Each structure stands twice: as C-alpha cells, then as structure tokens.
Amino acid sequence: LTAATDKQNGALRSAIKHGHVAVVERLLAIDAVAQAVAANRNEALMYAIENGRHQIVERLLQFENVLSKVSERNNIA
C-alpha cells in the first residue's frame, strides 16, 4: 500500500471510531480504500463492531455483499 492509501485507511478508522457514516461512504467510494477494505474484509467490520457503530456495520456489510456478488459474477463469466 502507498502512503496515500495508508492515510486513507487511517481516515477510515477515524471515521468509524467517531461514527461518521457519511465519511465512511465517501471513503468507500475511493478505489484504493475500497480495495484495501476488500482485501481485509473483517478488519474494518470488526473495528466498527468493537466501537459500537451499528450504522457503519450495516454499511460495511452492504459493501461486502456487493463485493461477493461481483466476485460471483466474475467467477461465472
């Protein structure tokens, strides 16, 4: 990961910790952050759970559901 991606991941952790759902949404829209979250699927999710951020947990689960569907489609094709 690049230094920029490390900063974005730090921003994601901070947004999760402080319950900033809109910021999490914006960060997930950044390709590098989305790829990092996809590569470490449970890390962000577990951090959100540990911090009691239920709305963010729901959003991350939705994100992972989309990733699973895309992966399934790519494997079929």
Salt bridges, closest charged atoms under 4 A:
GLU25 OE2 - ARG59 NE 2.67
